[in-house]
């Protein structure tokens, strides 16, 4: 690592990408830069496994967006970690000195509102701020689905006390002080995770940070499928998270539209050297997803738009509002105290 802090910003907004997710990462990183104040944060893309051609194609896009592209292969090799997703566990070593906090974002997000209220809210040393995962709401709502989610977490080794508080690791607001311990413990847990678990990295973080997590609003990590239930009109998201398949760069599938797909096309038009790094979905799969997403839209509107699941989301958001976070009754996104 040769990069160093260049200003007084205390937070590093961090992305990690290999070649397969390069284009989505660059789109999200540029949005993060656009929606964050320079006095509060700098934006980094830690590139892992990019060949010279990919790095050369990405560099001008990063320069134009005000994003710092850092080649992290040597560090990751020395750490014995090859997966770009694991880079978040090593941010205290990847991010140059001078930054007291990190805001880590997955590549499959879009920033659509100001990050400044979150960035201005410090994270206590030794802690991480994260939003609840949809699985936590299913546990809270009970029933057959809730029991299934609880059983999955139990099989992964997540303590029962954490099931209703299980967080999504796609957006993490992290205090640098203490992250070495949390990330290191999560890396060990991930390497020893039970076989067959679908979210071993996220499970590991939930176990390692169990008593060091501050819950934040879904405004900062909004599962896009909740738009089907109209919850975006309540939560007012600043960060959209496109969980599962398909992704917005695959096409304008419900519940998103051209507004979410266009940024990828715009980036490729400006920087045609990046075209080889965005895979096109086959026509047959695209048609299958189009039908699937329409069916899911009806199902999720019904399951999350009323009843126990919607109640669990609203109850959590109101609770955050009462403690200084986003109030679904009155307020723009703010951080949790």
N, C-alpha and C positions, 0 to 999 in steps of 0.2 A: 504494500500500500504506500503510495507516494502522495496521495491527495491530502490536503489539509483544509481546515476551516478557513474561509476567506472573509467572513464578516462576523457580526455579533449575534446572528441567529442561534438560538439555543436548541432547535429541533432539526434533525435530518429526516426528511421524508424519503423513505427507502423502498426501492423496487429491486427485485433480483430476477434475472431472466436468462434463459438459454435461447438458442436460435428459434425453437418452436414457438415461443411466446414473445418474440422480439417486437413484432408490430403492435400487439395489444399493450405491451408494456410501455412502448414509446407514446402511444395515445394517452394512456392513463397518466404517465409521468408529466406530459405536457399540460394536461388538464389540472393536475395537482399544482403545477407551477403557476398556472393562470389563476387558480382559486386560492392561493396562499400569499400572504404578504412576505416580501423579501426580508423584512426585519425580523420575521418570526421563524422562517425556515429556509433551508436549501433543499434541493431535490437531487437525489442520487439514483442512478441505475447501475447496479452491480451486475456486470455481464459475465456469464459463466459458460464456457464452451463455445464461444463465438470464434469462427475462423476470421482471418484478416479481411475477407470480402464483406462479411456481415458487419464487422466492426466499422469498416470504412463507410458502409451504407448508413449505419446508425449515427455516426458522429455528427454529420451536418444537421440532422433532425434534432439531436440533443442540443447542439450549439444554438440553433435558432430558437428553441423553446426555453433556454436558460437552465437546462438539465445537465448534471455532471455525470458523464459516462465513465465508469471505472472498471477496468479489466480485473477480475478477481480470481482468475484461474489458479495462479500460483498459490494464493492464500488457501483456496479451497482444497487444492491438492495436498498442501502441507497439513491441513486439518483432517485429511482423509474423508472429506465429504464431497460427493460429486453431484448431488441433486440440488438444483437451484433453490428449491423450496426450503431446503435446510439452512440456507444462508440467513434467514431471519433469526435462527438460534445463535448466530455468531456475530450479530450486529455490533456488539460492544467491541469486537476486534476489527470488523470491517470498516466501520464508520471512523473517520479521522478524529483526533482529539479536538475538543472545543465544543462538542455538541453534548448537551446534558440529557437530551431525550431523542427518541426515534418515533416516527410514525410509519409503520410498515404497512404496505398495501399489496395485495395480490394483483396479478396482471389482469384478471377478469373483473375489474371494477371500472367504473367511470365516475369522475368527480364532477358534480353538477351544481355545487353550491360552495359557499365560502368555508374553508377549513379553519379560518382564523379563530373562531370561538373555541374550537377544540385545541388548537395550537397554543392559545393564550392560557389554557388551563393546565397547570403543571401536574405531573404525575409524582406522587410521593416516592422517595427512594425505595428501591426493592419491590416496586409494584408495576403492574401492567393494567391498562384500561382496555376492555373489550366488550363487544355486544353479545347478547345471548344468541345462541344458535337456534334455528327452528326446532331442533330436537329437544331443546330445553322447554320450549313452549308445549310440545306434545307431552312431555313428562308432566308438566304442570296441569295440563288439561285432563289428564287421566285417560281412562278407557283403554281399548285394545291397542291403539297406536302408542299411547303413552307407555304401556307395559312393554311393548316391543322395543321402544327406544331405551327404556331402563335396562332391559335385558342385554341389549347391544353394548351399552356403556359398561355394564357389569362384566361382560365377557372381555372387554378391553382393559379392565382393571381400574376404571374410574370409580372412586369412592361414592357410595350412595348419597352422601350428603351433597355431592357436587352435581348430581343429575339435574336438579331444577335450575342450576346455575351454570350449566355447561355452555361455554362460549365458543364463538366462531373465531378462527384464527386468521381470517382473511384480511382483517384490519386490526392492528394492535398499536396502541399508544403506550410507549415503553419508557420507563426511567432507566437511563444508562446504569446508574448505580444499582447493582444487584442483578442486572440482566445476565451477567456471566454465570452466576449460580443457577438462575432459572433455565437459561438456554442450555447450559451444560447438562443439567439434570434431565431436561427434555430430550436431548440428543442421546443420552444413555438409555432412557426409557424407549425411545423410538427404535433403537437398534435391537432391543430385546422385546419388542411388541409381539403380542400373540399373533400367530399366522391367521390370515383371512380377514383381518379387520379393515374396513374401508377407509378409515380416517386415522391411521396410526400416528401421524405427526400432530394432528389436532388433539387426539387423546393424550399424547405425551405432554403437550403443553398444559392441558387442563389438569393433569395430575401434578406436574411440576410447579404450576402457579396457583394451586388450589386455594391457598390462604393469602395470596398476594394479588388477587384480581379485584378491580373496581369495575362494576358494570356500567357501560355507557349506552346511550340511546341507539336504537336501530337507525336513527338519522345518519349515523356515522358508518353504518354497515347494513344497508337495507337489502334484504333478499328480494330480487326483482320480481319473483313470483307473487309476492304480497301485493303488488300492484293490481293483480287480478281481483283482489278483495277490496280494492279502494283504500288500502291502508297508507298509501303514499300521500293521500290527502290529509291524513291525520298526523303522520310522523314527519312529513316534509323532509325527505332525505337529501343529504349533501353528498353521500357516496352510495352509488348503486352497485350491488354485487350480483353478478350473473352466475349464480351457483348452478352446477350441473350442466348438462348439454341440452340444447345447442347453445352457442355463444353468440353475442351480437355481431361479431365479424363473419359469422356464417350466414347471416341474412336477417331480415326484419320479421322475426317470428313473434307472435303474441307472447308475453305482454309488452314487448318493446316494438319500436317502429323505426322508420328511416332516421329519425333524429338520433337514435343510438347506433345505427349501423354506419351512418355517413362519415363519422370521424376517421374510420379505418380507410375508406376509399379516398378521403381527402389527403391523408398522409401518404398513401401510395402514389397519388397523382403528383404531389409535390416532390416526392423522393422515390422515383421509379426503381432505384437500386434495391429497395426493400421488398419489391414484389415477390421475389422467390421465397421470402420468409413468412408468407401468409398462405396457408394451404386452403385451396378451394374445396368446398363440400361437394361430393358427387350428387348429381341430380336426383337419383333415386332416394338417397338418404335425406336430401332436402325436402322432397315431397312427403316422406314418411314423418319427418319432424314437423312439417306444417300441419299435418293431420293430428299428430300427437299433441302439439302445443294447443291446438284449439280445444281438444278434449280436456287437457289439463287446466285450461283456463276456466272451463265450467266447473270442474271438480274443485279447484282451489278457491274460486269465488264462493262456492257453497260451504266448503269446510273452514276457510279462514275469514269469510265475510260475515259470519254470525256464529253464535254459540260459544263453546268453551275455548276454542283456540283464539278467536278474536278477543274474547274476554281476557285471556292470559296475556296477550300482547298489550292491550290497553291498560291492564292493571300494572304491568311492569313499567310502561312509559309514564303513567301517572305517578307511580312511586318514585321514579327518577326525578320527575318535575318537583316533587315535594322536597327532594334532597338537593335541589340546585341543578338538576339535569333538565332535559327537554320535558316540558309539560305538554301533553297532547291537548290540553284544554286551552292554553294560552301561551304561545311563545315560539320564537324561532329557535333553531338548534343551539343549545349551549352545552357545556360540559357538566359532568357529574362532580359534585364536590366530594 
